[in-house]
């Protein structure tokens, strides 16, 4: 495993990390979760990603039980939570980035995860109903109280991130240090173009999610739609419609040939491609089976096979390289 600084911070984070979205507390049980987390940890993964909304809080509860049972030294791993959507409650005070919900969600996450503090705490989406000053002040206070070490954003625009930095600078507060955006061969513009300036100006770190585009870039759907995947989960029809388009499947089949020529799997090719971006601090992996996780973790060993020639071949297949605006 390789490690790098999370943005401009001194926090060393593993280039590959492990997330719980759609699996913990939903697709797999606690026994399977423990096996997967231990396998990731043994391979050098030190960041485990979670959120209040995942399985309506059950994802954090299951992860917390595993962390308790493994008894890993607390200084050996990084754990996160995210706040915005709530854990299932529909009342006005049970969601958003207002001070009340952010504080209560933090306390609830600490209880579910059975830890004394969160290493990373993300604002899961921007909140148009709450002044950004209120959110920045609240995160600053949580850090001062020792409940959070670093805070960040997820799926915020560059403008919104910079607004938070402006508020922090004006009031001598602690600013966000990390963004968690989607990033894969199909979703590139935000990471590669929109954030280009703020990597340099504020030292933004990134914990990117969905490197396999919900499995499409793993090649598992190249021939037929298998059963028992996340696309068959009730309520995730939007995810299937977003990713399982004929044009994306055709591109995926072409990428499979590139991976075959390199003697690696298509999933390893797709993850290694994400790792080639120097502005990606860590790539969050998701898995429901240990063999799948080990295959994806091995991607770390194959980045050198993606030579400039191979990267250009991939660009020709994708045909979606983001362009910078002309001013």
N, C-alpha and C positions, 0 to 999 in steps of 0.2 A: 504493500500500500504506500502511496505517496501522500504527503500532507502539504498544505499551503496556508498562508495567512488568509483569513476571511476578510477580504477587502483591505482596508488600511489598519485594521485591528491587529493585535498580536496573537489572536486566537488561532491556533493551528487546527485545521479541520481536514479530515480525510477527503481525498478527491472523489471518492465514491461514498455515498451514505445510504441509509435505509429508511424508507418511509412506510407509513401504515395506511394510507388512503385506500379505501375500498376493500381492504383485506382484514385488518385486525378488528375483531369483534363483529365481523360480518361474514366474510368468506371462510376464515380459518379460526380454529379454537385456540385456547391459551397454550396447549401443549405444542401445537405447530408454531405459534408465535415465538415461544421460547427457543425452539430448535433453530428457527430462522435468525432471531436476534443473536443467539450465541454463535452461529456460523458466521454472521457478518462481523461480530466483535472479534472472533478468532482470526479473521482475515484482515484485521486492522481498521475496520470501520469504527469511527468514534462519534458519529453524529446520527441520532435517531429522531426523525421528524414526525410531528403529530399536530393535532388541532382539535379544538372543542367540538367542531361540527362532525368530525369523523365518527361514523356510527353513533351519532348523538351522545358523545362522551364515552361510549364503551371502548373505543379504540385506546383512549388514554388510560382507562381503567385496566384493560388487559396489559398494556405496556407497563403500567405501574406495578402490577403483580409480578411480572417477569423481572423487572429491575430489582424488586425487593428480594426475590428468590435467588437471583444470580449473585447478589451481594458484591457486584463489581464496585471497586473503589470509585466514589463519586467524582474524583478528580481525573478519571480516565475516560469519561464519555461526555458528550454534549447532547442535551435533550431540548426540544422546542415545543411550543404550543402556538396556536394562532387564535386571534379573537376577531369577531365580527358577526358571524352567522348565528352564534349561540349554540347551545347543546340540545336544541329541540323546543325550547319554550317559545311561545308566540306573543308574549306580552311585550309592550314597547320597551320596557327596561331590560329585556333579556337578549338584546342583540345590539349591534352597532359599535361605534368607537367612542361613545360618551363615557365620561369618567366613571359613572356608576357601573356600567357593564364591564368595562375594561378591568377595573379593580376586582369585581366579583368573579369574573371569568378567570383571572389570574389565580385567585385563591382556590377556585374550584379545580383548575388544572393542577395546581400543586397537590391538592388532596387526592385527585385521581391518579396522578403519576407517582405519588408517594415520595416526593422530593422536597427539599427545603427551598430550592430556587430553580428558576428556568434559566438555562444558558442563553437561549434565544427566544424572543417573544415577538411574533409577527402580527401586524395589522393586516388581516386576511384580505380585505378589500378597502378601497377608500370609502369614507362615509360622508356623503353630501349633506347629511342632516346635522353633523357635528362640526363646529369650528375646528380647524386643524390645530389651532393654539391649544385647545382643550386636550386633544389627544397627545400632543407633544409633551405638555406639562404632566399629564398622567403617567406617561411612560418614564419620564424623568424621575418622578416621585417613586415609582416602583423600583427603579434602579437604586435610588438613594436608600430605600427601605431594605435592600438586599434580596428582594424577591425575583429580580430579573438582572442579568448581567449585561446583555446587549439587546437592543430592539431593532426591528426592521419592518419591512412592508412586503406584501405579496400582491402581485398584479396591480401595482400602482403605475401611473405614468411617470415619465421623467419630470414633468412639470410639478406633479404632486409631491414627488420625493424632494425636489428642490425647494418647494414651499415649506416643507417640514424643516429642512435645513436652515432656511431663512429665519423661521420662527425661533429655532434653537439658537442660532447665532445672535439674534437680537436680544434674547433673554438669557444668554449664557447657560443654555440647557444642553443635555446630551441628545445628539441627533441620531437618526437611524443609520445603521452601518451596512445593512444587507437587504437585498430584494430577492423574493422568490418568484420568478416568472416561469412560464412554460417555455421550454426550449428543446427543439428537436429539428430534424431535417425539413419538416413541414412548417414549423413555427419559428421564424428566425428574426424578424424585423426588430422586435423590442430589444432583444439582447445584443444584436449586432449593429443596429443603427441608432435607435432611440436613446439608448443608454451610453452611447459612445463617449460623449463629452463628460458625463458624470463619473465614469470610471476614473478619469484623471482629476476632475475638480474636487470631488469629495471622497474618492477612494472607495466606491461602492463595491461590496462583495455580492456574490450571487449563489444561491442554492437552487439550482434549476430542477424542475420537475417534468415528468412525462417524456423522458428521452426516447422512449419507444412509441410515442403517440398512442398510448393505451394498448400497446401490443401489435399494432399494425406494422411497425418497423422491425418487429422481431421475425416477421415472415410467417407467423402462425396462421394468417388468413390468406396466404397467397393462392391456395387451391380451393379451400372450402371454409365455411364458418363452423368451427368446432363448438361443441356444447360445453357448458360449465365455465365459460369465460365471463369477464366483467360485462361484456355486451349483452349477456343474457339476464343480467340482474334487473329486476323490476325498478323502474325509476331512472334508469341510465340510458333510456332510448336516445336522449340528446347526444350522449357520448358516442353511441354507435353511428348516429346520423352524421356527426361531425367528422369521424375518422374513417368509416368504411365506405368511401366513395370509389367508384370504378377507376377514376384517374389516379388516386392514391395507391390503390392495389396494383395497378399497372406499374407505377414507379417502384413500388416495393419489390415486385418480381425482378425488375432490372437490377436493383441493389443486391438482391440475393445472388446474382451472377458475379458481381464484384466481390462479395464476401467469399464466395466459393473459390474464386481465383486467388484470394489471400489466405485460404485455408483457415478461415474463422467463420463463426456463425453470423447471420445477418444482425442479430441482436448485438453481438460484440462489435460489429462494424458501426452500428448506429450510436452506441454508447461511446466508443472510442472517438468517433467524429465530434461528439459534444466535448469530450475531454481535450480535444485539440485547441479549443478556444481558450486563450489565456485569461479571459475575463470571467470564465466559469470557475468559481471557487470549488464547488462540489456538485456532483450529479446525483440526485436522489433516485435510488432504485426501489422498485416495488416487486414483490414476489410472493407467491402462495406456496411454492414448492422449493425445497432446499437445492435440488439439482438446478433449477432455474436460477436461483440466486447465485450459486457458485459459477455458473456459466457467465452471468452478467458481471460478476466481480472480476473474472479473468480478463475483462476488457481492458483493464489497467495495463496488461502486458502487451497489448497489440497496437498501441498508439503509433509506434514506430513503423508499422506496416502501412500506415496511411501517409505515404510519401506525397510530395507536391503533385506528382503525376496522378496518383490515385485520387487525391482531393479534387483535382481538376476533372477527372472522369466522373466523380460523384456530382460535381456542379453541373456537368453537361446533362446528366440524367435528371437532376432535380429541376433545373431551369428556373430557379426561384431566388437567386442571389439578391439580397436586398440592396438597393442603391441609396446613396446618400443624396439628400435634396440639394439642388443647386440654388444658392442664394445670390 
